[in-house]
Amino acid sequence: MSNTVKTFVNPKLLEWAIDRADIEISMLIKKFPKIENWLKTESQPTLKQLEAFAKTVNVPTGYLFLPEPPHEALPISDFRTKNNRRLNRLTPNLLDTIYLCQQRQDWFRDYARAYSLDTIDFVGSATQESDPIAVATMMRTRFNITTEDRLKLHSWTETFRFLVSKTEDAGVLVMSSSIVGSNSHRKLIVDEFRGFTLSDNYAPLIFINASDSKAAQMFTLAHELAHLLLGASGISDTEVGRISEQNYERWCNEVAAEFLMPINETRQAFQKNAPIDEEIQRLARLFKVSSLVVVRRIYDAGYLNKSEFRKYYRDEIKKNHSITKGSGGGNFYRTLSARTGKLFARAVLSSTMEGFTLYQDAFRMLGIKKTQTFYEAARELGVMI
């Protein structure tokens, strides 16, 4: 059988696939020397070349035989903005991460119903008219999160894990990763998104882009929790310091800031006679939050006027660019439980060992390939001794 493509490949499909993958043509020329000829229809790729191209740009090969580029709509609402304008950029890494999380959510919803688990009653319990302070207070009470407990923690990473654990204890699936699934070659970019929410009464799910700093991930977690309280699925590019933004996102940011750094405790902790620069860093260390959250909260508390707020916010933005971001390295089983969430991973492992889920399905959802790894994960996560 010949590998030559008999059907004409519309160069618009090739251009669409390259743009969709956000890859420079100069990078593709190294692997596909004749790609410029394909785009000019001076020659056609072989089937083998087309399959390799599709794999490189993360597009199903069949798409490249369509007469026109397909319209790919984001499967959930998009709340991302830049300069108060909605973003339209959708990379295959973002889309595939959402699709993977939707598959996991579908599985867990069926699992919850099969085991007669309770619905999560706080999903959809608030509206944009609800008082952010009252909502944040309810969240901390419901999740049994006290400021005293958080102040005892020694690092942002430890605090983030603490908040994730409390959130999962409340029945929310929390997944964080810097890559698509378990593919280390497909990295997620913070500039595109920081997190998203898949609202559901049985399987509410929050995904956090782990390429961000731990302090920023904490704010994303709190922001996405606010989305769940509104019962709204959506993708976010959370930024606590924005003053002019969508009402919807502004409300979620207000709840998140109050959740992490209550305004009354901010006023009690703030030292009026200390230099502002030093006070920002001290409060960030005290509450284990981003310095951007601190700047916003001391502004909310009335200790900065608007022009001062903008100055210090810009200063902290510059500093935050040098902060080491998260990574997917470290202990494999800790990374696995972060990428899929402990709540989800334990459910899949136990269901599979009980014979209700096929091993091949478990391997696919957990991103593992070996039976030995499966059983070791079950031991590490306390599903088996």
Secondary structure as UniProt FT lines:
FT   HELIX           11..21
FT   HELIX           25..31
FT   TURN            33..34
FT   HELIX           35..39
FT   TURN            40..41
FT   HELIX           47..56
FT   TURN            57..58
FT   HELIX           61..65
FT   STRAND          77..78
FT   STRAND          81..82
FT   TURN            83..84
FT   STRAND          85..86
FT   HELIX           92..114
FT   TURN            115..116
FT   TURN            121..124
FT   TURN            128..129
FT   HELIX           132..142
FT   TURN            143..144
FT   HELIX           147..151
FT   HELIX           156..169
FT   TURN            170..171
FT   STRAND          173..177
FT   STRAND          179..180
FT   TURN            181..182
FT   STRAND          183..187
FT   TURN            190..192
FT   STRAND          195..198
FT   STRAND          205..209
FT   TURN            210..211
FT   HELIX           214..230
FT   STRAND          234..236
FT   TURN            240..241
FT   HELIX           247..260
FT   HELIX           263..269
FT   TURN            272..273
FT   HELIX           276..287
FT   HELIX           291..300
FT   TURN            301..302
FT   HELIX           306..320
FT   TURN            321..322
FT   HELIX           332..340
FT   HELIX           342..353
FT   TURN            354..355
FT   HELIX           359..366
FT   HELIX           371..380
FT   TURN            381..382
//
